[in-house]
């Protein structure tokens, strides 16, 4: 019997965590199937770590979990793919910002959306997860090398997320570095991501069943077992 069976897992993040384009079967569902977790999902497609008008804000996902009185033995989350999107064709939707010295003065319930950055919101989220779910083991998922994002920007934001995880003692399942999934490659794009928009090809972003089971879950499950 799996030692994870019946353990409560909360999932935060964006469409990759949710399973958009894969019938809502995302990272949490595969972990439930493979390892026996009981999952609660707060992830939403299009979510951003930092605030962007009209889009889901991950800060609100965490607030909702706290307000719900949710309990967690494990927490898994992602976030930055949409922050480094350039909706206007030039600027990232959410500025990268700076790492805040120390570990104090983060309050997820008083955080205002105006003027926030990716880094500030990421740290505020992690502080809240540690404060309100102190017994939970936590894992951040850095997604694959993605053909629908500027290569420099996704590396910049991904490295910042990894740096913040190191600061706060959060484990990282680094799909970007530890998997060969690279959807700049048309063959990989079509084999491992969904045709979410009816383009007649993979969308480069949203894993299909093969993308999850062959490229994402082996890395994620190995890290979870090490926590």
Buried (B, 14 or more C-beta within 10 A) or exposed (E): EEEBEEBBBBBBBBBBBBBBBBEEBBBBBBBBEBBBBEBBBBBBBBBBBBBBEEBBBBBBBBBEBBEEEBEBBBBBBBBBBBBBBEEEEEEBBBBBBEEBEEEEEBEBEEBEEEEBBBBBBBBBBBBBBBEBBEEBBBBBBBBBBBBBBBEEBBBBBBEBBBEBBEBBEBBBBBBBEBBEBBBEBEEBBBBBBBBBEEEEEBBBBBBBBEBBBBBBBBBBBEBBEEE
